[in-house]
Amino acid sequence: MPTKAELEDELKALKEDRARDQKDQDDQDPPEKQTLADMLSSHGVDKDQIDALWSQFSEELGHLPERKPLMTVVAAFGLGFIIGRMSK
């Protein structure tokens, strides 16, 4: 069984290693931040396509309560039930 002095020495060495690793990590250059548009374009998706899809989705969802009121009520109840169960 290790003695208290041995454990303290090992802890001190670990703290020094951690401080050295942290310093090395801080010295490295931070990675460049990409915007969402840059990430999408790197995958072959154009920002205009996303905007068009979003506007179409919003329009269809906006008319859903008028076209299917019963489905809207059931979906709202189900979502409320799930959120209520998760918050307990």
C-alpha positions in Angstrom: 0.0 0.0 0.0 1.5 3.4 -1.0 2.3 5.9 1.6 0.7 9.3 1.9 4.0 11.0 0.7 4.1 8.7 -2.4 0.5 9.6 -3.2 1.1 13.3 -2.8 4.2 13.1 -5.1 2.1 11.3 -7.7 -0.7 13.8 -7.5 1.9 16.7 -7.8 3.3 15.0 -10.9 -0.1 14.6 -12.5 -1.0 18.2 -11.8 2.2 19.3 -13.5 1.5 17.1 -16.5 -2.0 18.5 -16.7 -0.7 22.1 -16.5 1.9 21.4 -19.2 -0.8 19.8 -21.5 -3.1 22.7 -20.9 -0.3 25.2 -21.8 0.5 23.2 -25.0 -3.1 23.2 -25.9 -3.4 27.0 -25.3 -0.3 27.6 -27.5 -1.8 25.9 -30.5 -3.7 28.0 -33.0 -7.5 27.7 -32.7 -9.2 26.0 -35.6 -11.0 28.2 -38.1 -14.7 28.6 -37.5 -16.9 27.7 -40.4 -20.3 29.3 -41.0 -23.3 27.2 -41.7 -23.3 28.3 -45.3 -19.6 27.2 -45.7 -20.4 23.8 -44.2 -23.4 23.4 -46.5 -21.5 24.4 -49.6 -18.7 21.9 -48.7 -21.4 19.2 -48.9 -22.8 20.4 -52.2 -25.9 22.2 -50.8 -26.6 25.8 -51.8 -27.9 28.3 -49.3 -30.6 29.3 -51.8 -31.9 25.7 -51.8 -32.1 25.7 -48.1 -34.0 29.0 -48.1 -36.4 27.7 -50.7 -37.0 24.5 -48.8 -37.5 26.4 -45.5 -40.1 28.8 -47.1 -42.0 25.9 -48.6 -42.0 24.1 -45.3 -43.2 27.2 -43.4 -46.0 27.8 -45.9 -47.2 24.2 -45.7 -47.0 24.1 -41.9 -48.8 27.5 -41.7 -51.9 26.1 -43.6 -51.9 22.8 -41.7 -54.3 23.9 -38.9 -56.8 25.2 -41.5 -56.6 22.0 -43.6 -56.4 19.4 -40.9 -57.6 20.7 -37.5 -58.1 17.3 -35.9 -54.5 16.2 -36.7 -53.2 19.6 -35.3 -55.1 19.1 -32.0 -53.8 15.5 -31.7 -50.2 16.5 -32.5 -50.4 19.4 -30.0 -51.8 17.1 -27.3 -49.2 14.5 -28.0 -46.4 17.0 -27.9 -47.7 18.5 -24.6 -48.0 15.0 -23.1 -44.4 14.1 -24.1 -43.0 17.4 -22.7 -45.0 17.0 -19.5 -43.7 13.5 -19.0 -40.1 14.6 -19.7 -40.3 17.4 -17.2 -41.2 15.2 -14.2 
